[in-house]
Amino acid sequence: MANHKATKKDVRQSAKRRERNRYYGKTTRNAIRDLKELTDKTAAGEKAPSVIAMIDKLAKRGVIHKNKASNLKSKLAKRINAAA
């Protein structure tokens, strides 16, 4: 267990960040799953920008790697275009 005041604070901060990152990650995964389930191209095209923005925010915050974000966006775009 942490003994120093600053170390105790760091433990509190990292726990808070971990919970926040888990929430954002799970919310984005659910949004990706919902987007993949859509069969109508127009509906998927309308929802795609918001999901892509969520993915970009995860990469910006460091929750996921920027290359993983690019791969996710690419796969989603392929899937939406193939639904035509």
PDB file of N, CA, C and O in Angstrom:
ATOM      1  N   MET A   1       0.848  -1.190   0.000  1.00  0.00           N
ATOM      2  CA  MET A   1       0.000   0.000   0.000  1.00  0.00           C
ATOM      3  C   MET A   1       0.884   1.241   0.000  1.00  0.00           C
ATOM      4  O   MET A   1       2.000   1.233   0.519  1.00  0.00           O
ATOM      5  N   ALA A   2       0.364   2.291  -0.587  1.00  0.00           N
ATOM      6  CA  ALA A   2       1.107   3.539  -0.693  1.00  0.00           C
ATOM      7  C   ALA A   2       1.285   4.176   0.687  1.00  0.00           C
ATOM      8  O   ALA A   2       0.378   4.148   1.519  1.00  0.00           O
ATOM      9  N   ASN A   3       2.461   4.746   0.912  1.00  0.00           N
ATOM     10  CA  ASN A   3       2.751   5.376   2.195  1.00  0.00           C
ATOM     11  C   ASN A   3       2.820   6.892   2.100  1.00  0.00           C
ATOM     12  O   ASN A   3       2.481   7.591   3.055  1.00  0.00           O
ATOM     13  N   HIS A   4       3.248   7.397   0.974  1.00  0.00           N
ATOM     14  CA  HIS A   4       3.392   8.839   0.819  1.00  0.00           C
ATOM     15  C   HIS A   4       2.082   9.468   0.372  1.00  0.00           C
ATOM     16  O   HIS A   4       1.259   8.839  -0.292  1.00  0.00           O
ATOM     17  N   LYS A   5       1.915  10.712   0.751  1.00  0.00           N
ATOM     18  CA  LYS A   5       0.687  11.428   0.423  1.00  0.00           C
ATOM     19  C   LYS A   5       0.496  11.527  -1.095  1.00  0.00           C
ATOM     20  O   LYS A   5      -0.605  11.315  -1.604  1.00  0.00           O
ATOM     21  N   ALA A   6       1.570  11.850  -1.807  1.00  0.00           N
ATOM     22  CA  ALA A   6       1.482  11.987  -3.261  1.00  0.00           C
ATOM     23  C   ALA A   6       1.181  10.637  -3.918  1.00  0.00           C
ATOM     24  O   ALA A   6       0.456  10.577  -4.911  1.00  0.00           O
ATOM     25  N   THR A   7       1.730   9.565  -3.370  1.00  0.00           N
ATOM     26  CA  THR A   7       1.485   8.242  -3.942  1.00  0.00           C
ATOM     27  C   THR A   7       0.045   7.814  -3.724  1.00  0.00           C
ATOM     28  O   THR A   7      -0.556   7.179  -4.591  1.00  0.00           O
ATOM     29  N   LYS A   8      -0.506   8.155  -2.579  1.00  0.00           N
ATOM     30  CA  LYS A   8      -1.922   7.844  -2.324  1.00  0.00           C
ATOM     31  C   LYS A   8      -2.813   8.591  -3.309  1.00  0.00           C
ATOM     32  O   LYS A   8      -3.790   8.040  -3.816  1.00  0.00           O
ATOM     33  N   LYS A   9      -2.468   9.848  -3.575  1.00  0.00           N
ATOM     34  CA  LYS A   9      -3.232  10.645  -4.530  1.00  0.00           C
ATOM     35  C   LYS A   9      -3.127  10.033  -5.928  1.00  0.00           C
ATOM     36  O   LYS A   9      -4.117   9.965  -6.658  1.00  0.00           O
ATOM     37  N   ASP A  10      -1.930   9.590  -6.295  1.00  0.00           N
ATOM     38  CA  ASP A  10      -1.732   8.982  -7.603  1.00  0.00           C
ATOM     39  C   ASP A  10      -2.570   7.712  -7.751  1.00  0.00           C
ATOM     40  O   ASP A  10      -3.102   7.439  -8.827  1.00  0.00           O
ATOM     41  N   VAL A  11      -2.688   6.941  -6.677  1.00  0.00           N
ATOM     42  CA  VAL A  11      -3.512   5.728  -6.706  1.00  0.00           C
ATOM     43  C   VAL A  11      -4.971   6.094  -6.941  1.00  0.00           C
ATOM     44  O   VAL A  11      -5.666   5.443  -7.722  1.00  0.00           O
ATOM     45  N   ARG A  12      -5.431   7.147  -6.256  1.00  0.00           N
ATOM     46  CA  ARG A  12      -6.821   7.599  -6.447  1.00  0.00           C
ATOM     47  C   ARG A  12      -7.046   8.066  -7.882  1.00  0.00           C
ATOM     48  O   ARG A  12      -8.056   7.728  -8.500  1.00  0.00           O
ATOM     49  N   GLN A  13      -6.100   8.844  -8.407  1.00  0.00           N
ATOM     50  CA  GLN A  13      -6.243   9.376  -9.759  1.00  0.00           C
ATOM     51  C   GLN A  13      -6.235   8.263 -10.806  1.00  0.00           C
ATOM     52  O   GLN A  13      -7.031   8.277 -11.745  1.00  0.00           O
ATOM     53  N   SER A  14      -5.334   7.306 -10.636  1.00  0.00           N
ATOM     54  CA  SER A  14      -5.248   6.237 -11.632  1.00  0.00           C
ATOM     55  C   SER A  14      -6.494   5.359 -11.604  1.00  0.00           C
ATOM     56  O   SER A  14      -6.926   4.861 -12.644  1.00  0.00           O
ATOM     57  N   ALA A  15      -7.079   5.167 -10.410  1.00  0.00           N
ATOM     58  CA  ALA A  15      -8.319   4.394 -10.325  1.00  0.00           C
ATOM     59  C   ALA A  15      -9.452   5.118 -11.043  1.00  0.00           C
ATOM     60  O   ALA A  15     -10.262   4.500 -11.734  1.00  0.00           O
ATOM     61  N   LYS A  16      -9.494   6.422 -10.872  1.00  0.00           N
ATOM     62  CA  LYS A  16     -10.531   7.221 -11.533  1.00  0.00           C
ATOM     63  C   LYS A  16     -10.351   7.187 -13.051  1.00  0.00           C
ATOM     64  O   LYS A  16     -11.322   7.041 -13.794  1.00  0.00           O
ATOM     65  N   ARG A  17      -9.098   7.323 -13.506  1.00  0.00           N
ATOM     66  CA  ARG A  17      -8.822   7.270 -14.941  1.00  0.00           C
ATOM     67  C   ARG A  17      -9.153   5.907 -15.522  1.00  0.00           C
ATOM     68  O   ARG A  17      -9.692   5.810 -16.625  1.00  0.00           O
ATOM     69  N   ARG A  18      -8.828   4.846 -14.776  1.00  0.00           N
ATOM     70  CA  ARG A  18      -9.100   3.488 -15.253  1.00  0.00           C
ATOM     71  C   ARG A  18     -10.594   3.270 -15.444  1.00  0.00           C
ATOM     72  O   ARG A  18     -11.015   2.705 -16.454  1.00  0.00           O
ATOM     73  N   GLU A  19     -11.396   3.714 -14.483  1.00  0.00           N
ATOM     74  CA  GLU A  19     -12.851   3.584 -14.599  1.00  0.00           C
ATOM     75  C   GLU A  19     -13.384   4.378 -15.792  1.00  0.00           C
ATOM     76  O   GLU A  19     -14.244   3.903 -16.533  1.00  0.00           O
ATOM     77  N   ARG A  20     -12.867   5.579 -15.964  1.00  0.00           N
ATOM     78  CA  ARG A  20     -13.307   6.424 -17.071  1.00  0.00           C
ATOM     79  C   ARG A  20     -12.938   5.786 -18.407  1.00  0.00           C
ATOM     80  O   ARG A  20     -13.753   5.757 -19.329  1.00  0.00           O
ATOM     81  N   ASN A  21     -11.710   5.274 -18.513  1.00  0.00           N
ATOM     82  CA  ASN A  21     -11.274   4.633 -19.751  1.00  0.00           C
ATOM     83  C   ASN A  21     -12.085   3.381 -20.045  1.00  0.00           C
ATOM     84  O   ASN A  21     -12.415   3.115 -21.201  1.00  0.00           O
ATOM     85  N   ARG A  22     -12.412   2.607 -19.010  1.00  0.00           N
ATOM     86  CA  ARG A  22     -13.233   1.412 -19.202  1.00  0.00           C
ATOM     87  C   ARG A  22     -14.614   1.794 -19.710  1.00  0.00           C
ATOM     88  O   ARG A  22     -15.168   1.116 -20.576  1.00  0.00           O
ATOM     89  N   TYR A  23     -15.171   2.873 -19.179  1.00  0.00           N
ATOM     90  CA  TYR A  23     -16.494   3.322 -19.607  1.00  0.00           C
ATOM     91  C   TYR A  23     -16.467   3.743 -21.074  1.00  0.00           C
ATOM     92  O   TYR A  23     -17.304   3.305 -21.863  1.00  0.00           O
ATOM     93  N   TYR A  24     -15.498   4.599 -21.442  1.00  0.00           N
ATOM     94  CA  TYR A  24     -15.419   5.072 -22.822  1.00  0.00           C
ATOM     95  C   TYR A  24     -15.167   3.903 -23.777  1.00  0.00           C
ATOM     96  O   TYR A  24     -15.762   3.837 -24.852  1.00  0.00           O
ATOM     97  N   GLY A  25     -14.290   2.988 -23.386  1.00  0.00           N
ATOM     98  CA  GLY A  25     -13.986   1.841 -24.239  1.00  0.00           C
ATOM     99  C   GLY A  25     -15.199   0.959 -24.457  1.00  0.00           C
ATOM    100  O   GLY A  25     -15.472   0.537 -25.581  1.00  0.00           O
ATOM    101  N   LYS A  26     -15.926   0.679 -23.390  1.00  0.00           N
ATOM    102  CA  LYS A  26     -17.099  -0.184 -23.492  1.00  0.00           C
ATOM    103  C   LYS A  26     -18.196   0.490 -24.305  1.00  0.00           C
ATOM    104  O   LYS A  26     -18.850  -0.161 -25.120  1.00  0.00           O
ATOM    105  N   THR A  27     -18.401   1.774 -24.095  1.00  0.00           N
ATOM    106  CA  THR A  27     -19.416   2.515 -24.845  1.00  0.00           C
ATOM    107  C   THR A  27     -19.093   2.498 -26.335  1.00  0.00           C
ATOM    108  O   THR A  27     -19.984   2.324 -27.166  1.00  0.00           O
ATOM    109  N   THR A  28     -17.824   2.679 -26.670  1.00  0.00           N
ATOM    110  CA  THR A  28     -17.423   2.677 -28.074  1.00  0.00           C
ATOM    111  C   THR A  28     -17.577   1.293 -28.675  1.00  0.00           C
ATOM    112  O   THR A  28     -18.042   1.168 -29.808  1.00  0.00           O
ATOM    113  N   ARG A  29     -17.199   0.244 -27.945  1.00  0.00           N
ATOM    114  CA  ARG A  29     -17.360  -1.120 -28.452  1.00  0.00           C
ATOM    115  C   ARG A  29     -18.825  -1.425 -28.724  1.00  0.00           C
ATOM    116  O   ARG A  29     -19.150  -2.057 -29.730  1.00  0.00           O
ATOM    117  N   ASN A  30     -19.712  -0.983 -27.839  1.00  0.00           N
ATOM    118  CA  ASN A  30     -21.141  -1.196 -28.050  1.00  0.00           C
ATOM    119  C   ASN A  30     -21.631  -0.442 -29.286  1.00  0.00           C
ATOM    120  O   ASN A  30     -22.442  -0.962 -30.052  1.00  0.00           O
ATOM    121  N   ALA A  31     -21.139   0.781 -29.481  1.00  0.00           N
ATOM    122  CA  ALA A  31     -21.539   1.566 -30.649  1.00  0.00           C
ATOM    123  C   ALA A  31     -21.051   0.900 -31.937  1.00  0.00           C
ATOM    124  O   ALA A  31     -21.765   0.891 -32.941  1.00  0.00           O
ATOM    125  N   ILE A  32     -19.842   0.347 -31.910  1.00  0.00           N
ATOM    126  CA  ILE A  32     -19.311  -0.358 -33.081  1.00  0.00           C
ATOM    127  C   ILE A  32     -20.159  -1.592 -33.369  1.00  0.00           C
ATOM    128  O   ILE A  32     -20.491  -1.871 -34.521  1.00  0.00           O
ATOM    129  N   ARG A  33     -20.502  -2.320 -32.327  1.00  0.00           N
ATOM    130  CA  ARG A  33     -21.332  -3.516 -32.491  1.00  0.00           C
ATOM    131  C   ARG A  33     -22.693  -3.153 -33.091  1.00  0.00           C
ATOM    132  O   ARG A  33     -23.174  -3.832 -33.999  1.00  0.00           O
ATOM    133  N   ASP A  34     -23.309  -2.088 -32.586  1.00  0.00           N
ATOM    134  CA  ASP A  34     -24.605  -1.664 -33.103  1.00  0.00           C
ATOM    135  C   ASP A  34     -24.499  -1.231 -34.564  1.00  0.00           C
ATOM    136  O   ASP A  34     -25.400  -1.496 -35.360  1.00  0.00           O
ATOM    137  N   LEU A  35     -23.402  -0.568 -34.914  1.00  0.00           N
ATOM    138  CA  LEU A  35     -23.206  -0.125 -36.295  1.00  0.00           C
ATOM    139  C   LEU A  35     -23.031  -1.327 -37.218  1.00  0.00           C
ATOM    140  O   LEU A  35     -23.542  -1.324 -38.338  1.00  0.00           O
ATOM    141  N   LYS A  36     -22.319  -2.345 -36.765  1.00  0.00           N
ATOM    142  CA  LYS A  36     -22.114  -3.543 -37.578  1.00  0.00           C
ATOM    143  C   LYS A  36     -23.419  -4.287 -37.816  1.00  0.00           C
ATOM    144  O   LYS A  36     -23.575  -4.940 -38.848  1.00  0.00           O
ATOM    145  N   GLU A  37     -24.351  -4.200 -36.887  1.00  0.00           N
ATOM    146  CA  GLU A  37     -25.618  -4.919 -37.021  1.00  0.00           C
ATOM    147  C   GLU A  37     -26.562  -4.255 -38.018  1.00  0.00           C
ATOM    148  O   GLU A  37     -27.493  -4.895 -38.506  1.00  0.00           O
ATOM    149  N   LEU A  38     -26.332  -2.975 -38.326  1.00  0.00           N
ATOM    150  CA  LEU A  38     -27.214  -2.277 -39.247  1.00  0.00           C
ATOM    151  C   LEU A  38     -27.041  -2.830 -40.663  1.00  0.00           C
ATOM    152  O   LEU A  38     -25.920  -3.020 -41.134  1.00  0.00           O
ATOM    153  N   THR A  39     -28.161  -3.082 -41.328  1.00  0.00           N
ATOM    154  CA  THR A  39     -28.097  -3.592 -42.693  1.00  0.00           C
ATOM    155  C   THR A  39     -28.412  -2.499 -43.707  1.00  0.00           C
ATOM    156  O   THR A  39     -28.000  -2.594 -44.863  1.00  0.00           O
ATOM    157  N   ASP A  40     -29.136  -1.463 -43.290  1.00  0.00           N
ATOM    158  CA  ASP A  40     -29.492  -0.364 -44.178  1.00  0.00           C
ATOM    159  C   ASP A  40     -28.301   0.587 -44.330  1.00  0.00           C
ATOM    160  O   ASP A  40     -27.771   1.084 -43.336  1.00  0.00           O
ATOM    161  N   LYS A  41     -27.884   0.836 -45.565  1.00  0.00           N
ATOM    162  CA  LYS A  41     -26.688   1.651 -45.787  1.00  0.00           C
ATOM    163  C   LYS A  41     -26.889   3.093 -45.360  1.00  0.00           C
ATOM    164  O   LYS A  41     -25.960   3.715 -44.843  1.00  0.00           O
ATOM    165  N   THR A  42     -28.088   3.643 -45.564  1.00  0.00           N
ATOM    166  CA  THR A  42     -28.304   5.042 -45.200  1.00  0.00           C
ATOM    167  C   THR A  42     -28.249   5.226 -43.688  1.00  0.00           C
ATOM    168  O   THR A  42     -27.686   6.203 -43.195  1.00  0.00           O
ATOM    169  N   ALA A  43     -28.839   4.274 -42.950  1.00  0.00           N
ATOM    170  CA  ALA A  43     -28.799   4.360 -41.485  1.00  0.00           C
ATOM    171  C   ALA A  43     -27.367   4.209 -40.980  1.00  0.00           C
ATOM    172  O   ALA A  43     -26.938   4.914 -40.066  1.00  0.00           O
ATOM    173  N   ALA A  44     -26.640   3.282 -41.587  1.00  0.00           N
ATOM    174  CA  ALA A  44     -25.247   3.073 -41.179  1.00  0.00           C
ATOM    175  C   ALA A  44     -24.401   4.303 -41.521  1.00  0.00           C
ATOM    176  O   ALA A  44     -23.508   4.681 -40.763  1.00  0.00           O
ATOM    177  N   GLY A  45     -24.692   4.920 -42.666  1.00  0.00           N
ATOM    178  CA  GLY A  45     -23.952   6.108 -43.063  1.00  0.00           C
ATOM    179  C   GLY A  45     -24.202   7.289 -42.148  1.00  0.00           C
ATOM    180  O   GLY A  45     -23.319   8.120 -41.940  1.00  0.00           O
ATOM    181  N   GLU A  46     -25.407   7.365 -41.602  1.00  0.00           N
ATOM    182  CA  GLU A  46     -25.722   8.451 -40.674  1.00  0.00           C
ATOM    183  C   GLU A  46     -25.075   8.239 -39.313  1.00  0.00           C
ATOM    184  O   GLU A  46     -24.660   9.197 -38.661  1.00  0.00           O
ATOM    185  N   LYS A  47     -24.988   6.979 -38.882  1.00  0.00           N
ATOM    186  CA  LYS A  47     -24.443   6.684 -37.559  1.00  0.00           C
ATOM    187  C   LYS A  47     -22.913   6.632 -37.563  1.00  0.00           C
ATOM    188  O   LYS A  47     -22.281   6.829 -36.525  1.00  0.00           O
ATOM    189  N   ALA A  48     -22.321   6.368 -38.725  1.00  0.00           N
ATOM    190  CA  ALA A  48     -20.867   6.173 -38.819  1.00  0.00           C
ATOM    191  C   ALA A  48     -20.044   7.352 -38.307  1.00  0.00           C
ATOM    192  O   ALA A  48     -19.087   7.125 -37.567  1.00  0.00           O
ATOM    193  N   PRO A  49     -20.363   8.600 -38.660  1.00  0.00           N
ATOM    194  CA  PRO A  49     -19.498   9.696 -38.189  1.00  0.00           C
ATOM    195  C   PRO A  49     -19.392   9.793 -36.670  1.00  0.00           C
ATOM    196  O   PRO A  49     -18.327  10.111 -36.141  1.00  0.00           O
ATOM    197  N   SER A  50     -20.489   9.522 -35.969  1.00  0.00           N
ATOM    198  CA  SER A  50     -20.422   9.607 -34.507  1.00  0.00           C
ATOM    199  C   SER A  50     -19.564   8.484 -33.929  1.00  0.00           C
ATOM    200  O   SER A  50     -18.834   8.694 -32.960  1.00  0.00           O
ATOM    201  N   VAL A  51     -19.650   7.288 -34.524  1.00  0.00           N
ATOM    202  CA  VAL A  51     -18.837   6.160 -34.043  1.00  0.00           C
ATOM    203  C   VAL A  51     -17.367   6.415 -34.353  1.00  0.00           C
ATOM    204  O   VAL A  51     -16.498   6.124 -33.531  1.00  0.00           O
ATOM    205  N   ILE A  52     -17.090   6.952 -35.519  1.00  0.00           N
ATOM    206  CA  ILE A  52     -15.700   7.251 -35.884  1.00  0.00           C
ATOM    207  C   ILE A  52     -15.125   8.320 -34.959  1.00  0.00           C
ATOM    208  O   ILE A  52     -13.952   8.263 -34.591  1.00  0.00           O
ATOM    209  N   ALA A  53     -15.949   9.288 -34.587  1.00  0.00           N
ATOM    210  CA  ALA A  53     -15.489  10.310 -33.643  1.00  0.00           C
ATOM    211  C   ALA A  53     -15.167   9.689 -32.291  1.00  0.00           C
ATOM    212  O   ALA A  53     -14.195  10.079 -31.645  1.00  0.00           O
ATOM    213  N   MET A  54     -15.975   8.727 -31.860  1.00  0.00           N
ATOM    214  CA  MET A  54     -15.706   8.045 -30.585  1.00  0.00           C
ATOM    215  C   MET A  54     -14.370   7.307 -30.649  1.00  0.00           C
ATOM    216  O   MET A  54     -13.585   7.344 -29.702  1.00  0.00           O
ATOM    217  N   ILE A  55     -14.122   6.637 -31.773  1.00  0.00           N
ATOM    218  CA  ILE A  55     -12.867   5.904 -31.938  1.00  0.00           C
ATOM    219  C   ILE A  55     -11.685   6.865 -31.913  1.00  0.00           C
ATOM    220  O   ILE A  55     -10.664   6.586 -31.283  1.00  0.00           O
ATOM    221  N   ASP A  56     -11.825   8.004 -32.604  1.00  0.00           N
ATOM    222  CA  ASP A  56     -10.743   8.998 -32.616  1.00  0.00           C
ATOM    223  C   ASP A  56     -10.465   9.538 -31.221  1.00  0.00           C
ATOM    224  O   ASP A  56      -9.310   9.762 -30.857  1.00  0.00           O
ATOM    225  N   LYS A  57     -11.520   9.748 -30.440  1.00  0.00           N
ATOM    226  CA  LYS A  57     -11.331  10.250 -29.077  1.00  0.00           C
ATOM    227  C   LYS A  57     -10.604   9.233 -28.212  1.00  0.00           C
ATOM    228  O   LYS A  57      -9.775   9.606 -27.382  1.00  0.00           O
ATOM    229  N   LEU A  58     -10.907   7.941 -28.400  1.00  0.00           N
ATOM    230  CA  LEU A  58     -10.196   6.910 -27.643  1.00  0.00           C
ATOM    231  C   LEU A  58      -8.707   6.934 -27.978  1.00  0.00           C
ATOM    232  O   LEU A  58      -7.862   6.814 -27.091  1.00  0.00           O
ATOM    233  N   ALA A  59      -8.396   7.087 -29.251  1.00  0.00           N
ATOM    234  CA  ALA A  59      -6.994   7.124 -29.658  1.00  0.00           C
ATOM    235  C   ALA A  59      -6.309   8.371 -29.114  1.00  0.00           C
ATOM    236  O   ALA A  59      -5.157   8.319 -28.682  1.00  0.00           O
ATOM    237  N   LYS A  60      -7.028   9.493 -29.138  1.00  0.00           N
ATOM    238  CA  LYS A  60      -6.449  10.744 -28.640  1.00  0.00           C
ATOM    239  C   LYS A  60      -6.164  10.653 -27.141  1.00  0.00           C
ATOM    240  O   LYS A  60      -5.149  11.160 -26.662  1.00  0.00           O
ATOM    241  N   ARG A  61      -7.060  10.009 -26.412  1.00  0.00           N
ATOM    242  CA  ARG A  61      -6.880   9.871 -24.967  1.00  0.00           C
ATOM    243  C   ARG A  61      -5.870   8.798 -24.591  1.00  0.00           C
ATOM    244  O   ARG A  61      -5.452   8.715 -23.436  1.00  0.00           O
ATOM    245  N   GLY A  62      -5.473   7.973 -25.563  1.00  0.00           N
ATOM    246  CA  GLY A  62      -4.501   6.930 -25.279  1.00  0.00           C
ATOM    247  C   GLY A  62      -5.125   5.652 -24.767  1.00  0.00           C
ATOM    248  O   GLY A  62      -4.416   4.786 -24.255  1.00  0.00           O
ATOM    249  N   VAL A  63      -6.432   5.511 -24.890  1.00  0.00           N
ATOM    250  CA  VAL A  63      -7.095   4.287 -24.446  1.00  0.00           C
ATOM    251  C   VAL A  63      -6.782   3.164 -25.428  1.00  0.00           C
ATOM    252  O   VAL A  63      -6.547   2.026 -25.022  1.00  0.00           O
ATOM    253  N   ILE A  64      -6.778   3.486 -26.728  1.00  0.00           N
ATOM    254  CA  ILE A  64      -6.364   2.527 -27.748  1.00  0.00           C
ATOM    255  C   ILE A  64      -5.261   3.166 -28.584  1.00  0.00           C
ATOM    256  O   ILE A  64      -5.113   4.388 -28.608  1.00  0.00           O
ATOM    257  N   HIS A  65      -4.496   2.330 -29.263  1.00  0.00           N
ATOM    258  CA  HIS A  65      -3.407   2.814 -30.105  1.00  0.00           C
ATOM    259  C   HIS A  65      -3.974   3.458 -31.364  1.00  0.00           C
ATOM    260  O   HIS A  65      -5.046   3.081 -31.836  1.00  0.00           O
ATOM    261  N   LYS A  66      -3.246   4.433 -31.901  1.00  0.00           N
ATOM    262  CA  LYS A  66      -3.752   5.153 -33.075  1.00  0.00           C
ATOM    263  C   LYS A  66      -3.873   4.235 -34.285  1.00  0.00           C
ATOM    264  O   LYS A  66      -4.752   4.441 -35.122  1.00  0.00           O
ATOM    265  N   ASN A  67      -3.008   3.224 -34.396  1.00  0.00           N
ATOM    266  CA  ASN A  67      -3.116   2.284 -35.519  1.00  0.00           C
ATOM    267  C   ASN A  67      -4.345   1.396 -35.364  1.00  0.00           C
ATOM    268  O   ASN A  67      -4.990   1.054 -36.356  1.00  0.00           O
ATOM    269  N   LYS A  68      -4.671   1.025 -34.145  1.00  0.00           N
ATOM    270  CA  LYS A  68      -5.883   0.233 -33.910  1.00  0.00           C
ATOM    271  C   LYS A  68      -7.107   1.056 -34.289  1.00  0.00           C
ATOM    272  O   LYS A  68      -8.059   0.531 -34.867  1.00  0.00           O
ATOM    273  N   ALA A  69      -7.081   2.331 -33.966  1.00  0.00           N
ATOM    274  CA  ALA A  69      -8.193   3.213 -34.329  1.00  0.00           C
ATOM    275  C   ALA A  69      -8.337   3.265 -35.846  1.00  0.00           C
ATOM    276  O   ALA A  69      -9.450   3.202 -36.368  1.00  0.00           O
ATOM    277  N   SER A  70      -7.226   3.380 -36.547  1.00  0.00           N
ATOM    278  CA  SER A  70      -7.263   3.422 -38.010  1.00  0.00           C
ATOM    279  C   SER A  70      -7.805   2.119 -38.578  1.00  0.00           C
ATOM    280  O   SER A  70      -8.596   2.129 -39.521  1.00  0.00           O
ATOM    281  N   ASN A  71      -7.382   1.002 -38.006  1.00  0.00           N
ATOM    282  CA  ASN A  71      -7.862  -0.296 -38.476  1.00  0.00           C
ATOM    283  C   ASN A  71      -9.362  -0.436 -38.249  1.00  0.00           C
ATOM    284  O   ASN A  71     -10.079  -0.921 -39.124  1.00  0.00           O
ATOM    285  N   LEU A  72      -9.837  -0.020 -37.093  1.00  0.00           N
ATOM    286  CA  LEU A  72     -11.270  -0.101 -36.799  1.00  0.00           C
ATOM    287  C   LEU A  72     -12.074   0.743 -37.783  1.00  0.00           C
ATOM    288  O   LEU A  72     -13.091   0.292 -38.312  1.00  0.00           O
ATOM    289  N   LYS A  73     -11.617   1.957 -38.023  1.00  0.00           N
ATOM    290  CA  LYS A  73     -12.340   2.855 -38.930  1.00  0.00           C
ATOM    291  C   LYS A  73     -12.341   2.304 -40.351  1.00  0.00           C
ATOM    292  O   LYS A  73     -13.344   2.398 -41.058  1.00  0.00           O
ATOM    293  N   SER A  74     -11.223   1.733 -40.762  1.00  0.00           N
ATOM    294  CA  SER A  74     -11.129   1.167 -42.101  1.00  0.00           C
ATOM    295  C   SER A  74     -12.090  -0.011 -42.267  1.00  0.00           C
ATOM    296  O   SER A  74     -12.783  -0.116 -43.279  1.00  0.00           O
ATOM    297  N   LYS A  75     -12.127  -0.881 -41.282  1.00  0.00           N
ATOM    298  CA  LYS A  75     -13.017  -2.046 -41.357  1.00  0.00           C
ATOM    299  C   LYS A  75     -14.480  -1.622 -41.365  1.00  0.00           C
ATOM    300  O   LYS A  75     -15.299  -2.206 -42.074  1.00  0.00           O
ATOM    301  N   LEU A  76     -14.807  -0.596 -40.567  1.00  0.00           N
ATOM    302  CA  LEU A  76     -16.185  -0.112 -40.557  1.00  0.00           C
ATOM    303  C   LEU A  76     -16.564   0.484 -41.912  1.00  0.00           C
ATOM    304  O   LEU A  76     -17.667   0.257 -42.408  1.00  0.00           O
ATOM    305  N   ALA A  77     -15.649   1.244 -42.506  1.00  0.00           N
ATOM    306  CA  ALA A  77     -15.927   1.856 -43.798  1.00  0.00           C
ATOM    307  C   ALA A  77     -16.127   0.780 -44.870  1.00  0.00           C
ATOM    308  O   ALA A  77     -17.031   0.886 -45.699  1.00  0.00           O
ATOM    309  N   LYS A  78     -15.286  -0.248 -44.848  1.00  0.00           N
ATOM    310  CA  LYS A  78     -15.433  -1.355 -45.800  1.00  0.00           C
ATOM    311  C   LYS A  78     -16.790  -2.028 -45.641  1.00  0.00           C
ATOM    312  O   LYS A  78     -17.465  -2.347 -46.620  1.00  0.00           O
ATOM    313  N   ARG A  79     -17.172  -2.237 -44.384  1.00  0.00           N
ATOM    314  CA  ARG A  79     -18.443  -2.918 -44.108  1.00  0.00           C
ATOM    315  C   ARG A  79     -19.624  -2.098 -44.578  1.00  0.00           C
ATOM    316  O   ARG A  79     -20.576  -2.637 -45.143  1.00  0.00           O
ATOM    317  N   ILE A  80     -19.567  -0.788 -44.346  1.00  0.00           N
ATOM    318  CA  ILE A  80     -20.676   0.089 -44.752  1.00  0.00           C
ATOM    319  C   ILE A  80     -20.772   0.140 -46.275  1.00  0.00           C
ATOM    320  O   ILE A  80     -21.869   0.075 -46.831  1.00  0.00           O
ATOM    321  N   ASN A  81     -19.622   0.255 -46.956  1.00  0.00           N
ATOM    322  CA  ASN A  81     -19.623   0.319 -48.414  1.00  0.00           C
ATOM    323  C   ASN A  81     -20.062  -0.995 -49.039  1.00  0.00           C
ATOM    324  O   ASN A  81     -20.677  -0.999 -50.106  1.00  0.00           O
ATOM    325  N   ALA A  82     -19.755  -2.107 -48.391  1.00  0.00           N
ATOM    326  CA  ALA A  82     -20.140  -3.411 -48.918  1.00  0.00           C
ATOM    327  C   ALA A  82     -21.637  -3.652 -48.776  1.00  0.00           C
ATOM    328  O   ALA A  82     -22.206  -4.480 -49.486  1.00  0.00           O
ATOM    329  N   ALA A  83     -22.270  -2.934 -47.865  1.00  0.00           N
ATOM    330  CA  ALA A  83     -23.705  -3.114 -47.630  1.00  0.00           C
ATOM    331  C   ALA A  83     -24.549  -2.543 -48.757  1.00  0.00           C
ATOM    332  O   ALA A  83     -25.766  -2.723 -48.777  1.00  0.00           O
ATOM    333  N   ALA A  84     -23.917  -1.862 -49.682  1.00  0.00           N
ATOM    334  CA  ALA A  84     -24.651  -1.183 -50.769  1.00  0.00           C
ATOM    335  C   ALA A  84     -25.409  -2.184 -51.630  1.00  0.00           C
ATOM    336  O   ALA A  84     -26.079  -1.792 -52.586  1.00  0.00           O
TER     337      ALA A  84
END
